[in-house]
Amino acid sequence: MMTKLSTKQGFTLAELMVTVAVMAIMLMGLFAALTTSLYTSENSKWQVRQQKLAQLIMEELLSKPYGELETILKTTTNTPTTISDTRLEGGSLSNNVYTIKGWEYDGSSSGLKATVTMHIYTVDIIQITILVEVPGREGRPPFVLSTMRGRNSL
């Protein structure tokens, strides 16, 4: 009488190694997608912060009469006084271009640096350009917002 050997079911070592390799490749792709997603999300967050700060400063400057903008420029570039209305301090004058530099009023929470450049043309027009950067985060592009303001504009 012949006895039949029992057939146990299971995986061979080769099958197990192939399965582990396939799973590892799938997980590497998942982690790469997750890393890219996190970077994109972080980058978008900083871009929104930069845009909000630039808009805040621009709205504050545009809400002032033309004569007051001229006064701000002359006061800021002649003496290093702080202008509390615009939260900007210090400045320089070179070739009729006034540059005012300052830190955002709540720099500890946002960490953004705003540079405002105002160019006064001879035809009673001021060009206001705001450049917002993220200090210490090289590779992130600055956000730039620019407009023109005439003496008789609203």
C-alpha positions in Angstrom: 0.0 0.0 0.0 1.3 3.3 -1.0 1.0 6.2 1.4 0.6 9.6 -0.1 2.8 12.4 1.2 0.9 15.3 2.6 0.8 18.4 0.5 1.2 21.5 2.6 0.3 24.8 1.0 2.5 27.9 1.5 4.8 30.3 -0.2 8.3 29.6 -1.4 11.2 31.8 -0.5 11.4 33.2 -4.0 7.7 34.1 -4.1 8.1 35.9 -0.7 11.1 37.9 -1.9 9.3 39.0 -5.1 6.3 40.1 -3.0 8.5 42.1 -0.7 10.3 43.8 -3.6 7.1 44.8 -5.3 5.7 46.2 -2.0 8.9 48.1 -1.4 8.7 49.7 -4.9 5.1 50.7 -4.3 5.8 52.2 -0.9 8.8 54.2 -2.4 6.4 55.7 -5.0 3.9 56.5 -2.3 6.5 58.2 -0.1 7.8 60.2 -3.1 4.3 61.5 -3.8 3.7 62.3 -0.2 6.9 64.3 0.0 6.1 66.2 -3.1 2.6 67.0 -1.8 4.0 68.3 1.5 6.5 70.5 -0.3 3.8 71.9 -2.6 1.5 72.6 0.4 4.2 74.3 2.3 5.2 76.4 -0.7 1.6 77.5 -1.3 1.3 78.5 2.4 4.3 80.8 2.1 3.0 82.3 -1.2 -0.3 83.2 0.4 1.4 84.8 3.3 3.7 86.8 1.0 0.7 87.9 -1.1 -1.3 89.0 2.0 1.5 91.0 3.4 2.1 92.8 0.1 -1.6 93.5 -0.3 -1.8 94.8 3.3 1.1 97.2 2.8 -0.1 98.3 -0.6 -3.6 99.0 0.7 -2.2 101.1 3.6 0.0 103.1 1.2 -2.8 103.6 -1.4 -5.2 104.8 1.3 -3.0 107.8 2.0 -3.2 111.0 0.1 -0.4 111.7 -2.5 1.0 114.5 -0.4 1.3 112.2 2.6 3.2 109.6 0.5 5.7 112.3 -0.4 6.0 113.2 3.3 6.6 109.6 4.2 9.3 109.3 1.5 11.1 112.5 2.6 10.8 111.7 6.3 12.0 108.1 5.9 14.9 108.8 3.7 16.2 111.8 5.6 16.1 110.2 9.1 15.9 106.6 10.3 12.6 107.2 12.1 9.9 104.6 12.3 6.6 105.3 10.5 4.0 103.4 12.6 1.3 103.8 10.0 3.1 101.6 7.4 5.2 99.6 9.9 8.3 100.3 7.8 11.5 101.9 8.9 14.7 103.2 7.4 15.3 104.0 3.8 17.5 105.5 1.1 17.4 107.8 -1.9 19.3 107.1 -5.0 18.6 108.5 -8.5 15.2 109.8 -7.5 14.2 106.2 -6.3 13.3 106.0 -2.7 13.7 102.6 -1.1 12.0 101.9 2.3 12.8 98.7 4.1 11.1 97.1 7.0 10.0 93.9 8.7 6.4 92.9 9.0 4.8 94.0 12.2 4.4 90.5 13.5 7.7 89.0 12.2 7.9 86.4 14.9 4.9 84.5 13.6 5.2 85.0 9.9 8.9 85.6 9.3 8.4 87.7 6.2 10.5 90.6 5.0 8.9 93.4 3.0 10.9 95.9 0.9 8.9 98.9 -0.5 10.3 100.9 -3.4 8.7 104.2 -4.4 9.8 106.0 -7.5 8.6 109.6 -7.9 8.3 110.7 -11.5 8.4 114.3 -12.6 4.8 114.2 -13.7 3.3 113.7 -10.2 3.2 109.9 -10.3 4.5 107.6 -7.7 5.3 104.0 -8.6 5.0 101.7 -5.6 6.6 98.3 -5.7 6.5 95.8 -2.8 8.8 92.8 -2.7 8.1 90.3 0.0 10.7 87.6 0.8 10.9 84.7 3.1 14.3 85.1 4.9 16.3 81.9 5.5 14.3 80.0 2.9 16.5 80.2 -0.2 15.0 79.0 -3.4 11.6 80.4 -2.7 10.8 83.2 -5.2 9.8 86.6 -3.8 6.3 88.0 -4.3 6.2 91.3 -6.2 3.3 93.7 -6.2 3.5 97.0 -8.1 1.2 99.9 -9.0 1.2 103.5 -10.0 -0.4 106.3 -8.0 -1.1 109.8 -9.5 -1.5 113.0 -7.6 -5.2 113.3 -8.7 -6.1 109.6 -8.5 -8.6 108.3 -6.1 
